[in-house]
Amino acid sequence: MAKHTMDMVLEYAKVFEENRDMGGDQNNAAKKAAKHNGQYVTNAYFTDEGQITELLEGGLDPKPMGNDRIKEGSSFGIGKYVKLTRMHDHVMTFTDKRGNPTEVDFGGAPVVVNITNGLENKSLWSFDEDGTLGNGTKAKVQFETYSKGAGVRLIAIAVTDHVAWEETSSADDEIFMVG
């Protein structure tokens, strides 16, 4: 396993207990999230090509199971991102060197820290008081690679520049709203 911390720009940040992605049955990824009682997920945009080079040189598999790990996206950062996830319920059992079963909990919400007012004033992010993380929020993102670079797991987020989440709706959406 290798741990990385990078300056990134967030999109679709569903990283709190209150807004985690619950999955569904649309595709294999959605079914996996539903099986684990949801997932915490964000598209984390790179801010420098050197970040991608660092990951690839460090062993990140660029095409696990034939799918691109680094995707082309919107205009955030340099326009390329990696999808970072963490399952809600994800306890695995391993056998230690003595042959004893050992449980490791890889699940639960990532730590989200507020450093928008500097490191000396850091605090845990409050979903209720600070709000959700909107598209374009800048953060230091910590994640790890595992399974010879095939897996990537979100660990923590330190918000440096918060963009409030805004619900967007069009005139057409109004047709379907009642009450």
Buried (B, 14 or more C-beta within 10 A) or exposed (E): EEEBEBBBBBBBBBBBEEBBBBBEEEEEBBEEBBEBBBBBBBBBBBBEEEBBEBBBEEEBBEEBEEEEBBEEBEEBBBEBBBBBBBBBEBEEEEEEEEEEEEEEEBBBBBBBBBBBEEEEEBEEBEBEEBBBBBBBBBBBBBBBBEEEBBBBBBBBBBBBEBBEBEEEEEEEEEEEEEE
